[in-house]
Amino acid sequence: MDLQFLNELKKENKELRREQNKRYREKYREVINLKKQLAYHRENFEKKRLKN
């Protein structure tokens, strides 16, 4: 799906878009969680690095 289509869908039908987001999050839950973990660990690593 292209971005322009998704932007139009978001404006026109919020409920359909919400369902689509929910399906995406369920399908890619593991990847999303790993990205969050990576961001968290990077942030803490930077804090520790700057402290020393």
DSSP file (Angstrom, degrees, kcal/mol; ACC not computed):
  #  RESIDUE AA STRUCTURE BP1 BP2  ACC     N-H-->O    O-->H-N    N-H-->O    O-->H-N    TCO  KAPPA ALPHA  PHI   PSI    X-CA   Y-CA   Z-CA
    1    1 A M              0   0    0      0, 0.0     2,-0.2     0, 0.0     0, 0.0   0.000 360.0 360.0 360.0 139.3    0.0    0.0    0.0
    2    2 A D     >  -     0   0    0      1,-0.1     4,-1.8     4,-0.0     3,-0.2  -0.555 360.0-117.7 -90.8 159.3    1.3    3.4   -0.8
    3    3 A L  H  > S+     0   0    0      1,-0.2     4,-2.4     2,-0.2     5,-0.2   0.847 110.9  56.4 -64.4 -38.0    1.4    6.2    1.7
    4    4 A Q  H  > S+     0   0    0      1,-0.2     4,-2.2     2,-0.2    -1,-0.2   0.908 106.5  51.1 -62.9 -41.2   -1.0    8.5   -0.1
    5    5 A F  H  > S+     0   0    0      1,-0.2     4,-2.5     2,-0.2    -1,-0.2   0.924 110.7  48.9 -60.3 -44.5   -3.7    5.8   -0.1
    6    6 A L  H  X S+     0   0    0     -4,-1.8     4,-2.3     1,-0.2    -2,-0.2   0.882 109.4  52.1 -65.3 -37.9   -3.2    5.4    3.6
    7    7 A N  H  X S+     0   0    0     -4,-2.4     4,-1.6     2,-0.2    -1,-0.2   0.909 111.4  46.5 -65.0 -41.0   -3.5    9.1    4.3
    8    8 A E  H  X S+     0   0    0     -4,-2.2     4,-2.6     2,-0.2     5,-0.2   0.909 111.8  51.6 -65.3 -41.6   -6.7    9.3    2.3
    9    9 A L  H  X S+     0   0    0     -4,-2.5     4,-3.0     1,-0.2     8,-0.3   0.897 106.5  54.4 -61.7 -40.8   -8.1    6.3    4.1
   10   10 A K  H  < S+     0   0    0     -4,-2.3    -1,-0.2     1,-0.2    -2,-0.2   0.889 112.8  42.8 -61.2 -40.4   -7.2    7.9    7.5
   11   11 A K  H  < S+     0   0    0     -4,-1.6     3,-0.3    -5,-0.1    -2,-0.2   0.895 121.7  38.6 -72.3 -40.6   -9.2   11.0    6.6
   12   12 A E  H  < S+     0   0    0     -4,-2.6     2,-0.4     1,-0.2    -2,-0.2   0.911 128.9  17.3 -81.9 -44.0  -12.2    9.2    5.0
   13   13 A N     X  +     0   0    0     -4,-3.0     4,-2.0    -5,-0.2    -1,-0.2  -0.760  56.8 174.2-138.7  88.8  -12.7    6.1    7.2
   14   14 A K  H  > S+     0   0    0     -2,-0.4     4,-2.4    -3,-0.3     5,-0.1   0.843  81.9  55.2 -66.2 -34.6  -11.1    6.2   10.6
   15   15 A E  H  > S+     0   0    0      2,-0.2     4,-2.1     1,-0.2    -1,-0.2   0.922 108.7  47.2 -66.5 -43.4  -12.7    2.9   11.8
   16   16 A L  H  > S+     0   0    0      1,-0.2     4,-2.2     2,-0.2    -1,-0.2   0.909 113.0  49.8 -62.7 -42.0  -11.3    1.0    8.8
   17   17 A R  H  X S+     0   0    0     -4,-2.0     4,-2.5    -8,-0.3    -2,-0.2   0.893 108.3  53.3 -63.3 -40.5   -7.9    2.5    9.4
   18   18 A R  H  X S+     0   0    0     -4,-2.4     4,-2.2     1,-0.2    -1,-0.2   0.911 109.5  48.0 -61.5 -43.7   -8.0    1.6   13.1
   19   19 A E  H  X S+     0   0    0     -4,-2.1     4,-2.3     2,-0.2    -1,-0.2   0.894 110.7  51.8 -63.5 -40.2   -8.8   -2.0   12.2
   20   20 A Q  H  X S+     0   0    0     -4,-2.2     4,-2.2     1,-0.2    -2,-0.2   0.911 109.7  49.1 -64.0 -42.5   -6.0   -2.0    9.7
   21   21 A N  H  X S+     0   0    0     -4,-2.5     4,-2.8     1,-0.2    -1,-0.2   0.897 109.2  53.1 -62.2 -40.9   -3.5   -0.7   12.3
   22   22 A K  H  X S+     0   0    0     -4,-2.2     4,-2.1     1,-0.2    -2,-0.2   0.918 109.5  47.7 -62.4 -44.1   -4.7   -3.4   14.7
   23   23 A R  H  X S+     0   0    0     -4,-2.3     4,-2.4     2,-0.2    -1,-0.2   0.902 112.1  50.5 -63.3 -40.9   -4.0   -6.1   12.2
   24   24 A Y  H  X S+     0   0    0     -4,-2.2     4,-2.6     1,-0.2    -2,-0.2   0.933 110.1  49.2 -62.2 -46.6   -0.6   -4.7   11.4
   25   25 A R  H  < S+     0   0    0     -4,-2.8    -1,-0.2     1,-0.2    -2,-0.2   0.887 112.4  48.2 -63.0 -38.6    0.4   -4.5   15.1
   26   26 A E  H >< S+     0   0    0     -4,-2.1     3,-0.8    -5,-0.2     4,-0.2   0.915 113.8  46.9 -66.1 -42.5   -0.7   -8.1   15.7
   27   27 A K  H 3< S+     0   0    0     -4,-2.4     3,-0.2     1,-0.2    -2,-0.2   0.886 124.2  31.1 -67.4 -39.8    1.2   -9.3   12.7
   28   28 A Y  T 3X S+     0   0    0     -4,-2.6     4,-2.6    -5,-0.2    -1,-0.2   0.009  79.5 124.3-110.7  27.3    4.4   -7.5   13.5
   29   29 A R  H <> S+     0   0    0     -3,-0.8     4,-2.5     1,-0.2     5,-0.2   0.900  75.5  48.9 -55.1 -46.3    4.2   -7.5   17.3
   30   30 A E  H  > S+     0   0    0     -3,-0.2     4,-2.3    -4,-0.2    -1,-0.2   0.916 112.9  46.7 -63.6 -44.0    7.6   -9.1   17.8
   31   31 A V  H  > S+     0   0    0      2,-0.2     4,-2.2     1,-0.2    -1,-0.2   0.914 112.3  50.5 -64.4 -42.6    9.3   -6.7   15.4
   32   32 A I  H  X S+     0   0    0     -4,-2.6     4,-2.1     1,-0.2    -2,-0.2   0.916 111.1  48.5 -62.1 -43.6    7.7   -3.7   17.0
   33   33 A N  H  X S+     0   0    0     -4,-2.5     4,-2.5    -5,-0.2    -1,-0.2   0.894 110.2  51.3 -64.9 -39.4    8.7   -4.9   20.5
   34   34 A L  H  X S+     0   0    0     -4,-2.3     4,-2.6     2,-0.2    -1,-0.2   0.885 108.6  51.5 -65.1 -37.8   12.3   -5.5   19.4
   35   35 A K  H  X S+     0   0    0     -4,-2.2     4,-2.3     2,-0.2    -1,-0.2   0.910 110.8  48.3 -63.8 -41.5   12.5   -2.0   17.9
   36   36 A K  H  X S+     0   0    0     -4,-2.1     4,-2.3     2,-0.2    -2,-0.2   0.917 112.1  49.3 -64.0 -43.2   11.2   -0.5   21.2
   37   37 A Q  H  X S+     0   0    0     -4,-2.5     4,-2.8     2,-0.2     5,-0.2   0.924 110.5  50.4 -60.7 -45.6   13.8   -2.6   23.2
   38   38 A L  H  X S+     0   0    0     -4,-2.6     4,-2.5     1,-0.2     5,-0.2   0.913 110.4  49.0 -60.8 -44.3   16.6   -1.4   20.9
   39   39 A A  H  X S+     0   0    0     -4,-2.3     4,-2.2     2,-0.2    -1,-0.2   0.908 112.1  49.5 -62.3 -42.0   15.6    2.2   21.3
   40   40 A Y  H  X S+     0   0    0     -4,-2.3     4,-2.2     2,-0.2    -2,-0.2   0.934 113.3  45.2 -62.2 -47.9   15.5    1.8   25.0
   41   41 A H  H  X S+     0   0    0     -4,-2.8     4,-2.5     1,-0.2    -2,-0.2   0.867 111.6  52.4 -68.1 -36.3   18.9    0.1   25.2
   42   42 A R  H  X S+     0   0    0     -4,-2.5     4,-2.5    -5,-0.2    -1,-0.2   0.927 109.7  49.6 -62.2 -44.1   20.5    2.7   22.9
   43   43 A E  H  X S+     0   0    0     -4,-2.2     4,-2.1     1,-0.2    -2,-0.2   0.931 113.5  44.9 -61.7 -46.5   19.2    5.5   25.0
   44   44 A N  H  X S+     0   0    0     -4,-2.2     4,-2.4     2,-0.2    -1,-0.2   0.878 111.4  53.5 -66.4 -37.3   20.5    3.9   28.2
   45   45 A F  H  X S+     0   0    0     -4,-2.5     4,-2.6     1,-0.2    -1,-0.2   0.919 109.0  49.1 -62.0 -43.6   23.9    3.1   26.6
   46   46 A E  H  X S+     0   0    0     -4,-2.5     4,-2.5     2,-0.2     5,-0.2   0.905 110.2  51.1 -63.0 -41.7   24.2    6.7   25.5
   47   47 A K  H  X S+     0   0    0     -4,-2.1     4,-1.6     1,-0.2    -2,-0.2   0.929 113.3  44.9 -61.3 -45.4   23.5    8.0   29.0
   48   48 A K  H  X S+     0   0    0     -4,-2.4     4,-1.6     1,-0.2    -2,-0.2   0.895 112.8  51.5 -65.7 -39.9   26.1    5.6   30.5
   49   49 A R  H  < S+     0   0    0     -4,-2.6    -2,-0.2     1,-0.2    -1,-0.2   0.895 111.6  46.2 -65.1 -40.6   28.6    6.6   27.8
   50   50 A L  H  < S+     0   0    0     -4,-2.5    -1,-0.2     1,-0.2    -2,-0.2   0.795 107.6  58.6 -72.8 -27.7   28.2   10.3   28.4
   51   51 A K  H  <        0   0    0     -4,-1.6    -1,-0.2     1,-0.2    -2,-0.2   0.888 360.0 360.0 -67.0 -39.8   28.4    9.8   32.2
   52   52 A N     <        0   0    0     -4,-1.6    -1,-0.2    -5,-0.1    -2,-0.2   0.452 360.0 360.0 -84.7 360.0   31.9    8.2   32.0
